[in-house]
Amino acid sequence: MSYLANILEQPAVLRSQLHTYKEHEIWQQIQQQDHTTVVLTGMGASFNALYPTWFYLHQQGIPAVHIEASELIHYSDSLLKQRCLLVVVSQSGTSVEIGRIIERVQASGAKPFIVSVTTNADNNLAQNSNLQLCTQAGAEVGVATKTYTSTLLLLHWLGRAIAGQLKPEDYIAGDAIATATEQVLENWSTWIESAYQRLQDTTYVALIGRGPSLTSALNGGLILKEAVRLPAEGFSGGRFRHGPMELLSSQVGCIVFTTPGQTLELSQHLATDIANRGGQLVTIGEAISDAAPHAHLALPEVDEALSPILEILGPQLLAAKLAEQKGLIPGEFRWSGKVVHTE
């Protein structure tokens, strides 16, 4: 098993989820829960994967808190002492912060209703949850790839179930995203080459997205740090304009997610400004015009809410190419690990 093999498995994992969870009774159980607040928590890639669901719940008028587990247990643990819907995402279900959450909940009087999302059900989190969702993505080399995209799909359905809006069309969209992922990966080496050529000599990479694409920017930065040990950081489009744009130079790479949606023009405008000001630009999604030379990775058009499943293929495959260039084994951790046991 290798990092690249995990990437190429993703269409099959997504289809497996569709087979398991299409019209599953668990969605009705979630919809029936009476809650005033939804709390969304996790760490690392699991935390990043929650952004699209957080945005969706707000769009539906449902109060939701999105907070890292490490901050929840020390600075916002009052949330664990009330009757809320607590969505906890963790690949392993055994990291130190997850254990602390379970301890706090068990010690509280008004316990939250816990919905967990893990790789399988054989872990501390799943066994102490009211309802369990399992990605069934299987074993994975270090960096989260198939566990991340499969989590995104489950959370897409979960958010709609919480809002009472899960419809047959959402399963059709899940099948479409699996097919689109397969299409991109069929010729992955050719698809990623222009981005690799543009970024191979950069010393820092900024990844920029808005709305659901913010999850791709943040997790893409995490992938490049973990797999290639390359300084990389995810930003919202607005945040990048408020200061970090001063970093732009020929040594700075910028990946801008230009996915169709309500902020597409803003993202395209930012991408054009980056290229014209000397940054090494890669766009993923819709093309831009009137910009200095840059690389573009086209994607099949899909539902904006599911686009992060496609978008993240760019950083995943770029990491594979850059790791090969540097003689690194992507997913081989030096200082942390797949599961973190120290706060």
Rosetta blueprint (number, residue, H / E / L):
1 M L
2 S L
3 Y H
4 L H
5 A H
6 N H
7 I H
8 L H
9 E L
10 Q H
11 P H
12 A H
13 V H
14 L H
15 R H
16 S H
17 Q H
18 L H
19 H H
20 T H
21 Y H
22 K L
23 E L
24 H L
25 E H
26 I H
27 W H
28 Q H
29 Q H
30 I H
31 Q H
32 Q L
33 Q L
34 D L
35 H L
36 T L
37 T L
38 V E
39 V E
40 L E
41 T E
42 G E
43 M L
44 G H
45 A H
46 S H
47 F H
48 N H
49 A L
50 L L
51 Y H
52 P H
53 T H
54 W H
55 F H
56 Y H
57 L H
58 H H
59 Q H
60 Q L
61 G L
62 I L
63 P L
64 A E
65 V E
66 H E
67 I E
68 E E
69 A H
70 S H
71 E H
72 L H
73 I H
74 H H
75 Y H
76 S L
77 D H
78 S H
79 L H
80 L H
81 K H
82 Q L
83 R L
84 C L
85 L E
86 L E
87 V E
88 V E
89 V E
90 S L
91 Q L
92 S L
93 G L
94 T L
95 S L
96 V H
97 E H
98 I H
99 G H
100 R H
101 I H
102 I H
103 E H
104 R H
105 V H
106 Q H
107 A H
108 S L
109 G L
110 A L
111 K L
112 P L
113 F E
114 I E
115 V E
116 S E
117 V E
118 T E
119 T L
120 N L
121 A L
122 D L
123 N L
124 N H
125 L H
126 A H
127 Q H
128 N L
129 S L
130 N L
131 L E
132 Q E
133 L E
134 C E
135 T L
136 Q L
137 A L
138 G L
139 A L
140 E L
141 V L
142 G L
143 V L
144 A L
145 T L
146 K H
147 T H
148 Y H
149 T H
150 S H
151 T H
152 L H
153 L H
154 L H
155 L H
156 H H
157 W H
158 L H
159 G H
160 R H
161 A H
162 I H
163 A L
164 G L
165 Q L
166 L L
167 K L
168 P H
169 E H
170 D H
171 Y H
172 I H
173 A H
174 G H
175 D H
176 A H
177 I H
178 A H
179 T H
180 A H
181 T H
182 E H
183 Q H
184 V H
185 L H
186 E H
187 N L
188 W H
189 S H
190 T H
191 W H
192 I H
193 E H
194 S H
195 A H
196 Y H
197 Q H
198 R H
199 L H
200 Q L
201 D L
202 T L
203 T L
204 Y E
205 V E
206 A E
207 L E
208 I E
209 G E
210 R L
211 G H
212 P H
213 S H
214 L H
215 T H
216 S H
217 A H
218 L H
219 N H
220 G H
221 G H
222 L H
223 I H
224 L H
225 K H
226 E H
227 A H
228 V H
229 R L
230 L L
231 P L
232 A E
233 E E
234 G E
235 F E
236 S E
237 G H
238 G H
239 R H
240 F H
241 R H
242 H L
243 G L
244 P H
245 M H
246 E H
247 L H
248 L L
249 S L
250 S L
251 Q L
252 V E
253 G E
254 C E
255 I E
256 V E
257 F E
258 T E
259 T L
260 P L
261 G L
262 Q L
263 T L
264 L H
265 E H
266 L H
267 S H
268 Q H
269 H H
270 L H
271 A H
272 T H
273 D H
274 I H
275 A H
276 N H
277 R L
278 G L
279 G L
280 Q E
281 L E
282 V E
283 T E
284 I E
285 G E
286 E L
287 A L
288 I L
289 S L
290 D L
291 A L
292 A L
293 P L
294 H L
295 A E
296 H E
297 L E
298 A E
299 L L
300 P L
301 E L
302 V L
303 D L
304 E H
305 A H
306 L H
307 S H
308 P H
309 I H
310 L H
311 E H
312 I L
313 L H
314 G H
315 P H
316 Q H
317 L H
318 L H
319 A H
320 A H
321 K H
322 L H
323 A H
324 E H
325 Q H
326 K H
327 G L
328 L L
329 I L
330 P L
331 G L
332 E L
333 F L
334 R L
335 W L
336 S L
337 G L
338 K L
339 V L
340 V L
341 H L
342 T L
343 E L
